[in-house]
């Protein structure tokens, strides 16, 4: 799966309904979907931005007790690990 790109795309609800109902597909709709995908944001880019914020949070948390700091580190790691996980049907 290393040759894949996960994207975050913004798609109008009506277009999403068409996506899950293949009987509504047409050439114009497919072009709109293509543009939406091309304008998508790679999930790795979003994750990198979140990691920067996590590093900052971790730095701020370093003044806490060891157990509190450790708990924050674990929660941040858990959040990062869960980004991009979802059902892939």
C-alpha positions as CSV (number, residue, x, y, z in Angstrom):
1,X,0.0,0.0,0.0
2,X,3.0,2.3,-0.1
3,X,2.2,3.3,-3.6
4,X,-1.0,5.0,-2.6
5,X,-1.9,8.6,-1.7
6,X,-4.7,9.2,0.8
7,X,-6.5,12.5,0.2
8,X,-8.8,14.8,2.0
9,X,-11.3,16.1,-0.4
10,X,-14.2,18.5,-0.1
11,X,-17.2,17.2,-1.9
12,X,-20.8,18.7,-1.9
13,X,-23.4,16.4,-0.3
14,X,-25.2,16.1,-3.6
15,X,-22.1,14.8,-5.3
16,X,-21.4,12.4,-2.5
17,X,-25.0,11.0,-2.9
18,X,-24.2,10.5,-6.6
19,X,-21.0,8.8,-5.7
20,X,-22.8,6.2,-3.6
21,X,-25.5,5.8,-6.2
22,X,-23.7,4.7,-9.3
23,X,-26.9,5.0,-11.4
24,X,-26.5,8.8,-11.2
25,X,-23.0,8.9,-12.7
26,X,-22.4,10.8,-16.0
27,X,-19.5,12.3,-17.8
28,X,-20.0,15.8,-16.4
29,X,-20.2,14.4,-12.8
30,X,-17.0,12.4,-13.4
31,X,-15.2,15.6,-14.5
32,X,-16.4,17.4,-11.4
33,X,-15.2,14.5,-9.2
34,X,-11.8,14.5,-11.0
35,X,-11.4,18.2,-10.2
36,X,-12.3,17.6,-6.5
37,X,-9.7,14.8,-6.3
38,X,-7.0,16.9,-8.1
39,X,-7.7,19.7,-5.5
40,X,-7.5,17.2,-2.6
41,X,-5.0,17.6,0.2
42,X,-2.6,14.7,0.7
43,X,-3.3,13.3,4.2
44,X,0.5,13.1,4.8
45,X,0.7,16.9,4.5
46,X,-2.1,17.3,7.0
47,X,-0.5,14.8,9.3
48,X,2.8,16.6,9.1
49,X,1.1,19.9,10.2
50,X,-0.6,18.1,13.1
51,X,2.7,16.6,14.1
52,X,4.2,20.1,14.4
53,X,1.4,21.1,16.7
54,X,1.9,17.9,18.7
55,X,5.6,18.7,19.1
56,X,4.7,22.1,20.5
57,X,2.1,20.6,22.9
58,X,4.7,18.0,24.0
59,X,7.2,20.9,24.6
60,X,4.7,22.8,26.7
61,X,3.8,19.6,28.6
62,X,7.4,19.1,29.6
63,X,6.9,21.3,32.7
64,X,4.3,18.8,34.1
65,X,5.1,15.9,36.3
66,X,6.6,12.9,34.5
67,X,3.3,10.9,34.6
68,X,1.2,13.7,33.2
69,X,3.8,14.5,30.5
70,X,3.9,10.8,29.6
71,X,0.1,10.6,29.4
72,X,0.0,13.5,27.1
73,X,2.7,12.0,24.9
74,X,0.8,8.7,24.7
75,X,-2.4,10.5,23.8
76,X,-0.7,12.6,21.1
77,X,0.8,9.4,19.6
78,X,-2.6,7.7,19.7
79,X,-4.1,10.6,17.8
80,X,-1.4,10.6,15.2
81,X,-1.7,6.8,14.7
82,X,-5.4,7.1,14.2
83,X,-5.2,9.8,11.5
84,X,-6.1,8.3,8.2
85,X,-7.4,5.1,9.7
86,X,-10.9,4.3,8.6
87,X,-12.8,1.8,6.7
88,X,-11.3,1.0,3.3
89,X,-14.0,-0.9,1.5
